[in-house]
Amino acid sequence: MENLIARLTKFIDIEYDTENTKTDAIWKLPLEDRIAKGEAIGNLSAHFVGTENGPSMIALKAIFECPDNISKFREGTPVDVSGHGIKFKGEISQESGKKIEVLTDQWSGYAKIPKHLVDSSGWVIDRTKTDIRHILKDPILNLKLQPENLRRIDGILSGTILPGFKESERVSRMQQANGLMLDDSQKTAFAEAMIAENYYLIQGPPGTGKTWVLAYLATELAKEGKNVLVTAFTHTGINNALQKINKVTGYPHTVKMGKSHQLDGLNYDDATVKTTESNIGSAGYSSSSRGVIVGATAFALSTKRLKGFPFDVLIFDEASQMTVPMAVSAMIAGKKCIFIGDHQQLPPIIDETQTDKELARSIFEHLFQYAPGTMLQTTYRMHQDINAFPSQHFYAGRLKPDASAATRILQYTTAPQTHLDILRADEPAVFVDLGHTGQGTRSPQEADLIAELVEQLLLSGIKPKDIGILAPFRAQVRLIKAALEQRISDEKTVKKIFVDTVERIQGQERDVVLISLTTSDLKMAAEKAEFFFKPQRLNVAITRAKMKRITLGSSNLFKARSENPDLQKCMDLFRAFYEASKVVRYDTTADIDLF
């Protein structure tokens, strides 16, 4: 069993050591090369905000003007800021098309900026190291002192311990499920998870209401006096779950642990959830409190924020994105775990140098091989035309649209005035072929057309909060944001539109989703094939839309080939998606300046 501890800690060390080695190599590159690789941003103008301290300012945040940002940085990315002989650490808290806001790092010391540099140019933002492996390793190493806990977790991971059930409660729990707003497969999942004594899996394909089931599970468990931790790999995943609890059950004793800029999606659709940046006590709860639902990452369990607070049940949302070591570091905190996810959607990012292949997958996929649990089978999200391809290719045809969604289409208050062939409400799934070539991580044609389409959608009565825009690369996300800001004058309207990479929308949905495939550089597509053509990423992207999905790309992309048969299968899946789509040709011969 101690072998498990060694395997888990080795896995964690490889992940951090490899990432640190890559960062060291990046730092050695000239600034121009770091910028070209998306690992730095240079020659920035900054405005620092903080408190005066004699001839200097103690900077609490910095706002950078960034007219041409092609970096991989996003909100939450830890960075180094340097210039004028000054260097400090921070975290990107806000990022728009042309501006980046960085909060200075209080742990390593706030930045001290001379007053004459409060508004100045010549600043550089670089990727930095964030080595917090000890937060994951410490609870795992402590398992040596918890033999019973170690046996339990080792047995679950090895498949020698399978889900056990309180059979005496089966009938009553099913009756309880019948009293909730759940369909048949949801009722089964709810009842089985409630009577499970150690762990249970619920597979939730897109739109099947897995977060809805989570909301009822967390609420009913809390009503019975159990403390429930809702965790996920990202704050966005946690926020989506707490938002759903608030909207579905309105359970009051729910609190999110996180910083102010980690609340994305938490208040979507007018939900209100209590939040705290410090510790559980500041939210009004103590170690003797019962019936509390807490949303936090696995990292928070080892910090003062939650230290000493007891949990009875842990619910892992988006468990298909969480690594085994991260899950284990949280599993230690409670004897019952409910894993909710879908291994057909985005997996965790795991370094290719990992040799322990059993651990080199998500906790959900790992446990699925032993006890697959219940699959939810009715999607309440997607029109039947949007659902058809993912159901066939990812769920063996078992995913069916509910009658309420199957034929539901957009309702325009006024008909669109342009691009009628693309925006027709009675064509829920279209592929717009722009026919461009040679475009890499940015496609101005796609960005400009998306801005035009969004403008028409808004003029036709579609609310900005009901529009989502996805792209594979951060550079294209920024280009789209800039195009929207240029075409749509109301800044508040633009901010309400979801514009981000696919990874950031998993677990969410919108009435209309526009997908920018961006790439038509065949060499780059082949080099990035493992990332770009990942089937799970395609599945997530094409299943976010409820009533209208518009995919923009170039059919030239599908000429890409790989000598690796597994990667070629992934490429063939993209081609199959294109061939199954209603294609609208939108060729352009305009010369576009990519840089």
Buried (B, 14 or more C-beta within 10 A) or exposed (E): EEEBBEBBBBBBEBBBBBBBEBBEEBBEBEEEEBBEBBBBBBBBBBBBEBEEEEEBBBBBBBBBEBEEBBBBBBBBBBBBBBBEEBEBBBBBBEBBBBBBBBBBBEEEEBBBBBEEBBEBEEBBBBBBBBEEBEBBBEBBEBBEEEEEBBBBBBBBBEEEBEBEBEEEEBEEBBEBBEEBEBBEBBBBBBBBBBBBEBBBBBBBBBBBBBBBBBBBBBBBBBEEEBBBBBBBBBBBBBBBBBBBBBBBBEBEBBBBBBEEBBBBBBBBEEBEBBBBEEBBBEBEBEEEBEBBBBBBBBBBBBEEBBEEBBBBBBBBBBBBBBBBBBBBBBBBBBBBBBBBBBBBBBBBEBBEEBEEEEBBBBBBBBBBEBBEBBBBBBBBBBBBBBBBBBBBBBBEEBBBBBEEBBEBBBEBEEEBEEBEEBBBBEBBBBBBBBBBEEBBBBBBBBBBBBBBBBBBBBBBEBBBBBBBBBBBBBBBBBBBBBBBBEBBEEEEBBBEBBBBBBBBBBBBBBBBBBBBBBBBBBEBBBEBBEEBBBBBBBBBBBBBBBBBBBBBBBBBBBEBEBEEEEBBEBBEBBBBBBEBBBBBEBEEEEEEEEE
